[in-house]
Amino acid sequence: MPNLKLKIGIIGCGGIANQKHMPSLAKLTELGEMVAFCDVIEERAQKAAKDFGSEDAKVYVDYKELLKDESIDVVHVLTPNLHHSYITVDALEAGKHVMCEKPMAINSLEAKKMLDAAQRTGMKLTVGYQNRFRNDSQVLHKACREGELGDIYVSKAHAVRRRGVPTWGVFLDKEQQGGGPLIDLGTHALDLALWFMDNYKPKSVSGSVFHKMSEKFEGNMMGPWDPQKFDVEDSAFGFIKMENGATIFLEAAWALNTTDAREAMTSLYGTEGGAEMRASSIFGKSDVIFNTTKYGQLVETKPSFSGGIAYFGPGAEDEGVKEARQWLESILNDTEPLVKPEQAFVVTQILEAIYTSAETGKVVEF
């Protein structure tokens, strides 16, 4: 049984830890507290402990030392993709529940080790697909489950930036990350599409990967980079056919000459109606537009996501906090987390198949 207030260990104190996980957990002190921080750069772990930790928070440079602390209930694995699998497996084996940042792993073989370890140990495992917790995602998922769109047989998964190449950390390093925008951004859009369709049975995948923009840093929102160190793709596209005949088109790009930039969004086409996620006039937000026929006419509707007064009411928490809250409550109440590892595993399988298809020039059959 976990403590009434969960004790949380953070492994990896870089960008995503500081941008999402630690600030979100810090707002949920009634559910848990961060008591241990680990990073290969000790100064980063020390700063994280000072900014977000309990008074007696411990600092480590070796994650295995952190895992020896039997008082820790939960571990968040927030390292580069290459390290997700073995750290997660070790943490599960040490009796810790694990939140692993997306993608689940660098390939499906490593992801399967994580899935097997969770099943073997009985510990909970989830993956950081926080976009499921957005208001528009929740509304669209409910509409899909209630049959508003009918049989959803086509989906487009959008993960496209016009000029948004990340120039910090190891994003451009294929060995550390396993790929570029496909595994970084495409993973979110694909997760949403599969979740909305409630379809996790791929039949075949074909893909194309491009290395065209590695020297085109003019206008990049995160500044220039060293082209010699840009060894991942800048865009990738996949066509996924499911066992029931449904299809998904996935587009992922850090840099693409387009004015239709959409990140972690989907378009769904069903027998009774359709739905499209599009950028809102509010920066960083998105709308969902439903379309169908009514009164003998074509009709579009758009829910309002006003959510009440800022910082108060049901709309006050952002998706990172909602994700963390649902995750901690699933441990305390012994319920399933919203993002199941079996679902994240299928996402990893499909992403890997797109890379394989692009490399071999052949369709990958499941």
N, C-alpha and C positions, 0 to 999 in steps of 0.2 A: 504493500500500500504506500502511495506517495505521501509526503507530508501535506498538511492542510494548505501550506503555501509551498509551491514547488521551488526547488533549488535548481537553477539553470546554469549550465556551462556554455561558454561561447568559444568555438574553435574557428579562428580566422577573424581578425579584427580590422579588415580592410574596408573597401567602399560599400559593399552591400550591407555589411554589418552596421556601419555608421549611418547609412542612408535609410535603411528599413528596419532591420531586426532589433537593434538595441534601443533606438528611440521608441519603437512600438512596445517592446516589453517594459520599458521604463514607465509607460502609462498604465500598466496592469499590475501594480504592486500588490493589489489585493489577491492576485492569483499566483504570483511567483516573484522571485528576486534573482538577479544575476550575481552569482557568488564566485565564479571562476572565469578567467579569460586566458586564451592561449593564442599565440601568434609566433611565427618564426622570427619576426622582428619584435624583440621584447618591448621596445619603446611603445609600439602600437598597443600591445596588450596592457601595458601600464597606464596609458592614456585612457583606454576603454574602461579599465577598472576604476579609475579616478572619476570619469564622467558618468558612468552608468552602474557601477558595482555597489554591492553592500559595503558596509563599513569595514568588514574583515575579508573582503574579496581577495582571492589568491590569483597570482599571475604565473603563467607557464610558457615555456618555449617548446616543450615536448607534449603533444596532446595525450600521449600514453600515461604521463604522470597525472594529468587532469582526470583521466578515466579511472584512476585508482581511488579517487575520492568517493567512497560509498554513499556519502550524503547527497550527492548530485543525482537528481531524478531525470533531468532532461538535458540534452545537448543539441545545440544548433551548429551544424556543419556549414561554414560560410567561406570555404576556401576556393581556389581555382578548381575548375571541373575535374582535372586529372586526379585530385585527391579525395573526391567525394566518396568513392566506393569503399576504399579500405578503411578510411576513418569511420564511416558510418557502420561498417560491419564490426569493427572493433568496439565501437560505442554500444551497439546492440548486444554484443557478446558480454559487455561489461555491465549489462542490466540497465542501460539508459534508454529512454525514449528519444527518438531522433527526428528533428526537423532538418532536412537537407535542402539547401538552396537549389534552385533549378539550374541546369537540367539535372535529372536524377544522377546521371553518370556520363562519362566520356563515350561509352558505347554500350550496346545491349548486354554484352558478356559481363561487364562490371555492374550494370544495373541489376542483372539477374542474381548476382552474389548478394546484393543488398536485399532484394525481395526474399530470397531464401533465408537469409539471416533473420529477417523480421518474423517470418513464419516459424522458424526453428526456435527462436527465443521467446516468442509471444509478446515482444515489446512493440510499441507503436512506432510507425514510420510514416512520415508525410514529406511532401516536396513543395517548395515555395512557389506555387502558382497563385500569387495573390490577386491576379486579375479576375478570378472567379468571384471575389468578394466585392467588386465594384457594383454600384447600384444598377447600372445598365445590364451587367452580366446576370445579376440575380433576377431581374425582371424578365430578361429574355429566356433564361433557363426555366423559369416558372411557366412562361408561355409555351415553351416547347413541351414541357411535361404535361401540360393541360391540353395538348393537342391543337393549339391555336394555328400552327402552321401545317398540320396534317403530317403526311409522310415526307420527311426532309430527305431529299435524294441528291441535292447538290449543295456544296458549301465552298466558300472562298475564305481562306485564312490569311489575313493581312498583317504583315510585319515589316512595313516599308518606311524608311526614312529617306528624305531627299538628300541631305548631307548631315549625317549624324554618326560619324565613325568615332567610337570611344578611343581616346588616345592615352589613357592612363592604365596602370596595372598590366595585366597580361592578355588583354583582349585580342591582340594581334598575333599572339603566340600559339600556333597550332598544337604544339606539343602539350602545353598547359591547358588549353581550352578545348581542343578537339575540332575546332572550326570557328567560323565567324558568325555573321548575322543569323544563319540558319539555326545553329545550336544556342545562340544568345537570345534572339528575338523571336524567331520562328517557333521555338518551343512553346512560348506563351500562346501564340495565335492558334497553333495546332491543338494545344490542350483545350482551349475554349471550344473549338469546332467539334472535337470528339465528345466533349462534355455536353454541349447543347444537343448534339445528334444522339447521344447515349449509344454510341456505336464504337466498339473497341476491337473490331475484327477485320483488320486489313487483309486484302487478298493479293494486291500487287502494287508496286511503287515504281515510278520512273522519275528521274530528276535531271536537272541541269544546274551546274555551278559555274560562276563566272569570276574571273580575276581581271577586271577591266579598269578599276578606278583607284588603284593603289597609289597613283601619283597625282590624283586630282583632289588636292585638299583645299582649293579655293572655296570659301564660303562654309567650310565645315564648322559646325557650331561648337565643337570641342577643340578647335585649333589644328595645326599641322601635325604630322607624324613623320617618322623615318621610313621611307618606302622600302628600305632594305630589311626592315623588321616586320613588314606587313606580309605574313605568309599564310593568311587565311583568305577565304573567298570574300568578295564585297557584296555579292548577291547570289541567291539560290532560289530555285523554283522546283516544286514537286507536284506530281499528279498521282493521287492515291485512290485506288479503287477498293471498295470494301466488299466483303463477302456477299452482302445483299444487293450489290450493284450500285449503291450510292457512291458518289465521287467527291473528293476534296481537292481543290487547287490551293496550294500553299505558296505564297510569295514572301521572301525575306530579303531585306537589303539594308545595309548601312548607308549606302550612297547610290542613288538611282535618279536619273534625270526625269522626274515626275512631279506633277503638282498635286497628285493624289496620295499624299503620305498618310498612311494609317498604321498604327502600331498596336498590337494586341487587340485586334478587332476581327469580326467575322461578318460575312454575308451568308444568309441561309435562304434556301429556296425549297418550299414544300408544296404539297398538293392543294392546301387550303389557303396559303398565304406565304409571304416572305418577310424577312427582317434584315436590316442593314445597320451595322454600327458605323457611325461617322463622327468625325471630330466636331466637338461642340464649339460654340463661340467663347466658352469659358476655357481658358488655357489649362491644358492637362486633363480635361474632362472629355467625355464622349456621350453621344446620344444614340438611342436605338429607334429606328423608324420602321414601323410595321406597315405592310401593304397587303391589301386583299380586295375583294369586291363586295359592295354593299349597296342596296337600293338600286341595283342595276348599273352601278358606276364603279370606277376604280377609286379606291380610298386609301389614304395614308394617315397614320396616327403616330403621335410621338408622346410618350409619357413625360410628365414633369418630374424632375428629380430635385426639386427645391430643398427638401430635407429639413425645413425649419430654419431657425436662427443659427447663425454660425457659432460653433463650439457647444451648442446645446441640442438636445433631442436626438432622434434616431439617425440623423445624417451627420452627426458630429465626428464620428470616427472615420479615418481614412481606411483604405483597404488593407494596409499593412497592419494596423491595429486590429481590425476585424479578423484578419488571418491569425494573428498571434492569440487573440482571445479565444477563437474557436478551437485552436490547437491545444491550448492549455486546459480549457474546459473539457475537451475530449479525454484528456489524461485523468483529470480529477473525477470526472463522471463515468469513466470507462466506456466511452462511446467512440464511434468511428470518426476520424478526422474527415473533413470535406474532401480533401485530396488524398485519394487512396494510392498506395504504392503500385498496385496492379495497373492503375490507369496511367501513372507516370511512366511505367515500364513500356507500355505500348507507344507512348510518345517518343521515347528514346529509340525503340525499334524502327519506327517510321523515319525519324531523322537520319539514322544510320543508313537506312535503305536508300534515301535520297542521295547521300554522299556516295554510296556504293554504285548506284545506277549511273551517276554522273561520271564516276571514274572508269567504269567498265563499258559504258555505252549500252547497257542491257537493262531490261526490266527485271526488278527483283521480285520474285514470287515468294509468298509466305506459305 
